[in-house]
Amino acid sequence: MNQNLPQELDRESLNQLSKEQLVEMIIEQNKVIRELQKIIYELHLELERLKVSRDG
């Protein structure tokens, strides 16, 4: 499960990156965050659906 985790970032390694590299990293992180938010929302909907079917 941990195989897909991104590498750890520290201040020293980030300071060595160019502005363009940092911007690209932020854009990619934003894509991942949006996808994770979508997954969380879908899981929340599924959880609510399961609660209703269990209680109904």
Protein Blocks (a to p, Z undefined) as FASTA:
>chain_A
ZZmpccdddfklmmmpcfklmmmmmmmmmmmmmmmmmmmmmmmmmmmmmmmmmmZZ
